[in-house]
């Protein structure tokens, strides 16, 4: 099973970003708003029998408390039509980075593999080329919101798409 650990912004914050991008008339097909999340750690393929180990490792994560964040700015990874367009995140980034580090440390201690790329807090909102959407993302500053939990998510990529939250842990 393909797993990742994430924080989902509240529905109203995601809706505000979607409205902003739609009103700008970028013409880009956005990914489904219910999938927009901040990935804390991507584990990739994990054998189903190891899921309890992942959950037990995450049980040991002690977040620094609820985190005040907002989506702001944006950019892209990659090139051309396969570029991932993303909304940035600002707010209490030191606390967010601390949660990220604690999640990774818990996974490492449990001898679980994860993607070791540097942490760049963002929400992927589309896959496309286009300067209009990049400009719209660069100008965006959304409402503040509080991250009060992180979740373990099963990506159903190989089953046609979508995500399923397996379990949540409170931030406080």
Buried (B, 14 or more C-beta within 10 A) or exposed (E): BBBBBBBBBEEEBBEBBBEBBEEBEBEBEBBEBEBBBBBBBBBEEBEEEBBEBBBEBBEEBEBBBBBBBBBBBBBBEEEEEEBBBBBBBBBBBEBBBBBBBBBBEBBBEBEBEBEEEEBEBBBBBBBBBBEEBBEBBEEBEBEBBBBBBBBBBBBEEEEEEEBEEBBBBEBE
